[in-house]
Amino acid sequence: MEKAQLWERGFESAISSFKRVFGEHLTSVKWRYMVNELLLKASVHNMFMSIRA
């Protein structure tokens, strides 16, 4: 398998894991708050992953 394919598989796995935990939708309405919500969710997800590892 090529590096690009391995990277893509890993990326899709990470996105899938994120969606399982937090769902597919954001609750914020304004763009600025959507970005903040997504960054906060990503930060919490990274904390969960570091605890599990």
HELIX and SHEET records of a PDB file:
HELIX    1   1 LYS A    3  PHE A   22  1                                  20    
HELIX    2   2 TRP A   31  ARG A   52  1                                  22    
END                                                                             
